[in-house]
């Protein structure tokens, strides 16, 4: 195995056993609240658009969050 191949093997092993979601050192990424993100976009003059919302959520889920999204901008 080439040196690069060995390095890739060790990197994959590190992510699989230590840094991956099942590893002891995994830290989930910090994600802003959607309403905070919308407000930030509005502050800099961007018009946020919710495209294809029913692709990733049900109509009931959309109806439950829509008022907060509209209020955020």
N, C-alpha and C positions, 0 to 999 in steps of 0.2 A: 504494500500500500504506500502511496506517495506521502510525503510530508503534509501536503495540503489535505489529502484524504484523511490522514490521522488527526489533523487539527479539526476538520469538520466533524469527525466521529466524536472527539472529546467535547466539542461545543454542543453537538446534539445531545450527548449523554448528560452534560451539565444542565441543559434546559429540561430534559426529560426527568431527571432525578432531583434537581435542586431548585431551579428557577421556574419551572413550569407550574401550572395551576395546582398540581398535586404535590409539589415540592415544598419544603419547609421555609424557603425564602421568597415565595411568591407574594408579590404585592399587586393587588388589582389596580388597573389604571384609574386615575382620578378623572371623572367626567363631570363637566358642569351640568347643573340642572338645565333642562331644555328652556324653561322660562327665563333663566338668567342669560342663557346664550342668545335668546331672541332679543332681550332687552339690550344686551351689548351690541348686537347687530344694528338695532334701531338707533342707538346713540351715535353710531358712526355713519348713519344715513343709508344703511342697507334695508331693503324691503324683503323680509323673510317670506318664503313660500313653502307651504307644506304640500309637496308633490307626492301623489300616489299613496296616501296614508293607509288605505285599506289593504295594501300589499303586506304590511307588517303588523297590522292590528285589526281587531274586529270593529264593526261599526259602534258597538257599545263602548269599547275602550276609547275610540275616537271621541264619541259624544261626552265621555266623562272628563277628558283632558282639554277639549276644545275651548271651554270658557277661560281657563287659565292661560292658554296659548294666545287667545285673542286679547286678553287683558295685558299680556306681556308685550304685545306689539304686533 
